[in-house]
Amino acid sequence: MTKYTFTDKKDTRSGFGDGLLELGRKNSSVVGLCADLTGSLKMGDFQKEFPNRFFQMGIAEANMMGVAAGMTIGGMIPFTGTFANFSTGRVYDQIRQSIAYSGKNVKICASHAGLTLGEDGATHQILEDVGMMKMLPGMTVIVPCDYNQTKTATIALGDHVGPAYLRFGRPGWPVFTAPDRPFEIGKADKMIAGKDVTIFANGHMVWQAIEAEAILAEKGISVELINLHTIKPLDEDAIIKSVSKTGCAVTCEEHQMNGGLGDSVAQTLTRFHPAPIEMVAVNDSFGESGKPMDLLKKYGLSPENIVSAVEKVIGRK
Amino acid sequence: MVHACQSGHPGGSLGCTEFFVALYFEIMKHDKAFNMDGKGEDLFFLSNGHISPVWYSTLARAGYFDVAELATFRKLNTRLQGHPATHEHLPGVRVASGSLGQGLSVSIGAAQTKKLNNDDRLVFTLMGDGEQQEGQVWEAAMYAAHNKIDNIVATIDFNGQQIDGPVDKVLSLYDLKAKWKAFGWEVIESNGNDLEEVIKTLKHAISLTRKGKPVMNLMKTEMGYGVDFMVGTHKWHGIAPNDEQLADALSQLEETVGDY
C-alpha cells in the first residue's frame, strides 16, 4: 500500500514561481506578466533574473490578458500572474475573445484560489473559476496538488501549445509528491490503488483525501485515490477504468459543486459508466474570512467529510 | 456583402474605406502569403470588429484571399465571420474582435514582442469612438505610454456616432484629444475621408514613432461616407440596405468595383 507523508509545508504558488524561473532559463520565449502582485505570485525571482522578459502590468487585468494575447504574435509564450478571481471572472470576456477563441498560446496562472486563501474573505476566494475556464472551447485547465506538482506543471506548460489555466493557492501545504514524480497534462495520476471506492481529487483536496484514506483503511475500506490534476482535457479512460473496478466514486475539490471537477467526473460516468457518485465541494455558497483549515471544515471539505461521503456512496452501490 | 446576407455594418465600413486603402496599398509593409507571427512585417489589428466588411474587402483586394469569397460573408461555413476571427484561419486576421475595447491591448502586446524580437516594423490599430467608453482602452492607454511603446500607431474612427445615437448624447467623450495627451500619447488630428490626406497623415504618424511615445491619430470621418442616405447618421450602424437602396448607393460611388 502506497503511503504519503510530508516533512515540509510549502505554498503551491511558490511552486509556480520556482517553476517559472526554471522554465525561463530553458526557454527564452517565456515572458512573465503580473498585475501588481509580483510578491504574492512569487514571480520576483523571474523578474530579477529576466527583467527584459517581465512586464509589470499594474492593476489592469483586462489589459494584461489582451497584451498577453498580442505577445504570442511573434512567438512569445506569456505567463500571466494574478489572483484566481482577477484571472478569470474579472477578465472572462478578454480571455474568451482575445485568447481562447483566437487560439493564443497564453498561460493564465492563478493564485489564491478557493477557501484556503483564508482571511481575505469571499471577495477573493473564487470558487467558480474552474467552471468558467473549462467551459471555454480549447482551454486546458490544471489544478496541481502541492508545491512539487505545481512546479512540474508550470514547466510542462512551456511545451504545451494553446491556452491554459493553471490554478494554485496561498497557504503552506504538505509537500507529499516527489519532485521527479511523472506529470503529464491530461493524464490522471493514480496515487493509491484500491478496490471499494475511487476518490477523484485535485489541488489541496488531494492531501485531504490522503488523510481520509488513512481513516478509511482503518475501517477496512480500500480506497483508490486518483489525482485528477487536469480537469480539461479530462482523462475519461482513467475514470471509467477505475470506477469499473470500484463501482462508485467520490470527488473532492476546493470549488463550487456546480461546474467543477465533480461535475466533469459525473458527466463522464453518466455517459459511459453509470455508477453512484458523491461530491465533496462547496455547495452553492460564497466563502468568508477565517483560517484555511477552519474554512475547509466549515464548508464541508475536511477529511471527515470525505470519509462520510465514501461511506454514503458505498452504501448506494 | 452586407446586402447579400442582409446583415452587417455598412456605416462605419464606408467611413473608414480611405483609411484601409491607404494602410494596405500605401503604408504597410505586409505579405499576402499570410503568416500569423508576421515577423518583419507591419501588423494591423481591427479593434472595432463590426466594420469587418471594409477590412475583408481590403484584404481580398490586397491578395490575401479570392475576392469571390467576399460573397460568403456572414453565411454558414464562411471564413468571413460577422466579426473577424482567427478560428476559421482567414488570412490577414491575427486576433478575434467584436467585443469592444480589446484591440489596443492586443496591439500593444504585439508591439512589445516586435521589440523583444528586434523587429523594427510597426503595429497599426483602429478603434471606434464609441469604443472609447470601454475601460480597457484606458488601461491600455496608460500601459503603452508608461512603457514607451513607440512602435505603434493607433487610429480612432471619430465619426461621432454609435448604435443608440450621437456619441455626445449617449456618453460624452468630452475632449478626446486632451484625454489621450494626458495619458502620455503623441496625438495628431486628421480627416479620414480624403485618401491623399489619410496617406499623408499616416506617413506623418510614422515619422512620430520611435520617439518614446505611442502615437494616436484622431481621424474625423463621416459614417456612411459616399452614400448620401447613409451619411452622418447612426441609423446605418448595423443594418443592411434593401435592393433599391443598394442600387441607389452603388450609383453614387464613382468607382464601384464591379467584381462583387
Chai-1 contact restraints between the chains, C-beta under 6 A:
chainA,res_idxA,chainB,res_idxB,connection_type,confidence,min_distance_angstrom,max_distance_angstrom,comment,restraint_id
A,A60,B,E139,contact,1.0,0.0,6.0,A-B,restraint_1
A,A62,B,Q136,contact,1.0,0.0,6.0,A-B,restraint_2
A,A62,B,E139,contact,1.0,0.0,6.0,A-B,restraint_3
A,N63,B,S105,contact,1.0,0.0,6.0,A-B,restraint_4
A,N63,B,Q136,contact,1.0,0.0,6.0,A-B,restraint_5
A,N63,B,E139,contact,1.0,0.0,6.0,A-B,restraint_6
A,N63,B,A140,contact,1.0,0.0,6.0,A-B,restraint_7
A,N63,B,Y143,contact,1.0,0.0,6.0,A-B,restraint_8
A,G66,B,Q102,contact,1.0,0.0,6.0,A-B,restraint_9
A,G66,B,S105,contact,1.0,0.0,6.0,A-B,restraint_10
A,G66,B,V106,contact,1.0,0.0,6.0,A-B,restraint_11
A,V67,B,S105,contact,1.0,0.0,6.0,A-B,restraint_12
A,V67,B,I108,contact,1.0,0.0,6.0,A-B,restraint_13
A,V67,B,G109,contact,1.0,0.0,6.0,A-B,restraint_14
A,A69,B,V106,contact,1.0,0.0,6.0,A-B,restraint_15
A,G70,B,V106,contact,1.0,0.0,6.0,A-B,restraint_16
A,G70,B,G109,contact,1.0,0.0,6.0,A-B,restraint_17
A,G70,B,A110,contact,1.0,0.0,6.0,A-B,restraint_18
A,M71,B,G109,contact,1.0,0.0,6.0,A-B,restraint_19
A,M71,B,Q112,contact,1.0,0.0,6.0,A-B,restraint_20
A,M71,B,T113,contact,1.0,0.0,6.0,A-B,restraint_21
A,I73,B,R94,contact,1.0,0.0,6.0,A-B,restraint_22
A,I73,B,A110,contact,1.0,0.0,6.0,A-B,restraint_23
A,G74,B,D37,contact,1.0,0.0,6.0,A-B,restraint_24
A,G74,B,T113,contact,1.0,0.0,6.0,A-B,restraint_25
A,G74,B,N117,contact,1.0,0.0,6.0,A-B,restraint_26
A,G75,B,D37,contact,1.0,0.0,6.0,A-B,restraint_27
A,M76,B,T113,contact,1.0,0.0,6.0,A-B,restraint_28
A,D93,B,S99,contact,1.0,0.0,6.0,A-B,restraint_29
A,Q94,B,Q102,contact,1.0,0.0,6.0,A-B,restraint_30
A,Q97,B,A96,contact,1.0,0.0,6.0,A-B,restraint_31
A,Q97,B,S99,contact,1.0,0.0,6.0,A-B,restraint_32
A,S98,B,V95,contact,1.0,0.0,6.0,A-B,restraint_33
A,S98,B,Q102,contact,1.0,0.0,6.0,A-B,restraint_34
A,S98,B,V106,contact,1.0,0.0,6.0,A-B,restraint_35
A,Y101,B,A96,contact,1.0,0.0,6.0,A-B,restraint_36
A,S102,B,T86,contact,1.0,0.0,6.0,A-B,restraint_37
A,S102,B,V95,contact,1.0,0.0,6.0,A-B,restraint_38
A,S102,B,A96,contact,1.0,0.0,6.0,A-B,restraint_39
A,G103,B,T86,contact,1.0,0.0,6.0,A-B,restraint_40
